[in-house]
Amino acid sequence: MSMITNSQMKILEALARYTFLTVPLIDTLKIFKNPISIYRSLKGLKERSKPLIITQSFGVHPTRGQLHSLIYLSQYAKEILLDNGFKEEDINIPSQKTFVSTDYFHRVANLQTHVSMDLYLQSLENANIIFLDYYFSKITKNKEQYSRALNRIDLDDDKYMIPDIVTKFQVDDKEYLYLIEIHNGDNSNKAFAQCLQHIKAINLGSPKTKYKHSKNNRVVFIFEQEACMNSVMKKMNSTEGLQKYLNLFLFKTINEIKDNFATEWLKFNNELTIFL
């Protein structure tokens, strides 16, 4: 097998952590000095007798142009990572069943959120992510005859919700449980309904019970469109009885988290706050 460079190994390690990446996300991780080196290294990982990565292309979008391919690990890469000390449970290789082309922008926004949050926590002392699960992560039993979303949180009357991201992380000696929703598009009514669903879950104690957390979780909403975010915040702030949840909700746009994940989050009354 061809030699793997240190930078290529870092790509494999990043894919094991994030499941999927794009070239811009790899660039965000600062593994390479420039994107040209990224493409060269990816080519070396893919064009070999036993390819270590797989790429899924999504063609050209009518308004956004050429879309970046999603990159993920092959089974051959798993063997190399195991040989380099990785635990099998820490290597994320997706099933082909998880791919839905209409889900492209939503999935990339989830990945951007994970990467941005990871980089922020890495900048702190004594901070680490205990777990982070995506909406497309599955629990499979009975040889794939039974499958359900890993993030499923049961409510009442046989209803449930599946947050886009569920994460528990630790800073110093304090643990945090955050449920994150990524909202693409401009449907503010749908996002507001999600907010109310999260409030119902908090009132039932469902998230803290499932994830064995002593306090109520916080809910993070990240929007593609600022106007939609502002509309949802306005509805939250004007709805009677919701003020007591003010400190449990955080709002920001996807573009804003790329530059500043730590601060300048908004409560639904437009008050500035921080992520922690």
C-alpha positions, 0 to 999 in steps of 0.5 A: 500500500502507498505511503500515507503522509501525516497530513493525509492521516489527519484527514482520515482522523477528521473524517472518523470524527465528523463522518462527512467533510467537504474541502472548505470544512477541511480547510477550516481545520487548518490541516493544510496551508492552502486548498490546492494541497487539500485536493492533492492529498485527497487525490492520493487517498482516493486513487489507489488500489484500495481507496481510503476515501469515497466522494459523493458528488452533487452536481451544479445547483441552479442558484448556488453553482457547483456544490462541494462533494461530501467526503467519507471513509471507506472500509479500507481506511477503518483498518488503517485507523485501527492499526494507528490506535483508534477504537472502533467505536470512534470511527464513523463510516456512514451507510449508503442509506444515509444519503439523500441529495435533497438534504445536502445543505442541511447536512453541510450546515450540521457539519459546519456546526460540529466543526465550529463547536469543536474548534471553539472547545479546543481553544478552551482549557480543560474542555472536551466533547463527551458525545455528539450525535447527528439526526442521521445517526441510527441505532440498528438491531437484529441485523438491520431489521430494526432501525431508529434515530439515535437522537430520538427523544420520546415525548408523550402520546407516542410522539417524539422528536429528533434534534439535528444534533445532540451533544454533551460536553464538559468544560472544567468540571461542569457538564453541558447538554445542548440540543441543536437545530439547523433551520434552512429556508424561510419557514418561520412557522415550522421553526417556531413549532420546533421551539415549542416542541423543545419546550414541551420536552423540557417540561417533560424532562425527556432530554435530561432523563434520556441523557442522565443530565441533572439540569435542563438542557439548552436549545440552540437554533442556527438559521440559514436566513437571518430574517427567518431567525428574527421572525422566530425570535419575535414570536417567541418573545411575544408569546405569553408564558415563554419568558421563563425559558429565555435563558435556555434558547440561543439563536445565531445564523450559520454564517456567524458561527463560522467567524465567532462561535463563542460569543454574540449569541442571541436570546429570543428577546434580542439580548446578547449572550455567550454559548456557555 
